[in-house]
Amino acid sequence: MYVFLCEDSPEGIFTGVYDAWESRLGHNNISLQIHTGEENYDLFCTYRDVTPDLQKSEKVSRTLKQRLGEEVYSILYQAVISDEKCVSKRHPMDKADAVYKSIVLGLAIPDGSRLPDYLAEPYVHEVFSLARAAGNEAHHLLGFLRFEELKNGVLIATVHPKHNILLLLADHFSDRLPQENFMIYDESRQLAVLHKKGSPCVLIDASDLNADMITDYSSMELEYQKLWKGFFESIAIDARKNPALQNQNLPKRFRKDIVEFQ
C-alpha cells in the first residue's frame, strides 16, 4: 500500500489527489491521508509526502467541475474544508481518502454527476456527511455574520467557525456587497479574506493582524451598536424567556461575534 500524506487544506488534498493519480500505482493500492505529524506508520506501507501545489490543485478542480459538474464539485469541496476527520463510526476512514476514492468513482462511472446515487458506498456517504457538516455551519453564519464599520470606512466581520468555510462566506458576500470594501477575519485560523469594491476576494495570512486596528470603529458604528443593544433589551419579555429555544436558534458558539451578546 502506498500512502500519500497531504496537508489538511483544499490545496493540500487536491494536490494529493493529483499526485496519487499521476503515480499510476493503481487506485486500490493507494491511500490518501492527512499529515498530522503524529502518524503511526504501518510496516508494509510506503509513505510519500505531498507538497501543496496551487497549479496541481487548480487542475484537479477544473477536471472535477468539467467531469462531475458544479454541484458534485461543491460537495467534494465542502467535504475537504470540513474540520471533521471522520464522521462514520461504522466505517472509520481518513477524510482525504474518502474524497480521493469518491473522485475515482465519480470519474469512472458514465455520468459523474450521478455520484450522489452511490451513497451505499461508505466513502461516498462519508464525503456527503462531511460536506453537510461544513455546509450547515456556512448556512448558519450567512445569517449570523455581522459587519462593523471602521473609521476608514472598511467593513469588518470576525468569525470563529469550526470548519474552514471562509471562502464560502467570501463568495456569498462579494456577490451581495460588490461595491463595498470589507474583510472577513477567521480568528481561529488566523486567515482573512479581503474584498476591494469591484474586485474579487483575496485570501491572506492574518497572523500579524493588528488587533487595535480591527476594533477602531467609526463613531456612527458605535452609536448604532448602542442603539441595537438597547432595542435588543427592550423587546425582551421576561415572562416568555425560553433559553432552550434561543440556544437552538442561536447557538452559543456564535454569540461572541454578535454585538447584542457582548
C-alpha angles and dihedrals in degrees: 000000000000115000119200111202113207139176118265096248136091090258092047097048096041090048087052089052090051095048093045092050094046092049090074089211094134123267092247089058095052133083125182116210137177112252106235100162089238100077121154100223117218116227098232099042129097113220126208126186117225119214112208111249120186094205093052090046092051091049090055091047092051092048093050093049092049098043103032103026134241095282096055091041089054090053092049092047093050089050089052094052093045114115091215114105094199132353101184116081093184094054107025112194140153116271092231092050092050089052092047095049091046090053091049090052093045092053092045099053119080094246113032092191087070092068091113087066089068098067089129086075106090095222093050090049089050092052092051091048091051091047091050092054093052094040093052092053092048089051091052094048093049085066100037102039112112127199120212125197119237124207090259090058096252117136115226133188125186120204137176104201123177091220129051094254100138095116092049089056091045093053091051097049097039086059093049099037103036094149097048131092106226144155130205111202123201099201094184093060097028091237131129140184118219123204122192113194111268093012135093122261121269124209114221140178105254099183091118096042114144107245093202092054095056092051096047093111126187119252090248091052092052091049093051091048089054092048093047093051089050091050091048091053096042096055093050115110110205093202092057101045111141111179093178092056091043091053090050094051097036112027114215094238090068096050100082087067095049120089099219092058096049 
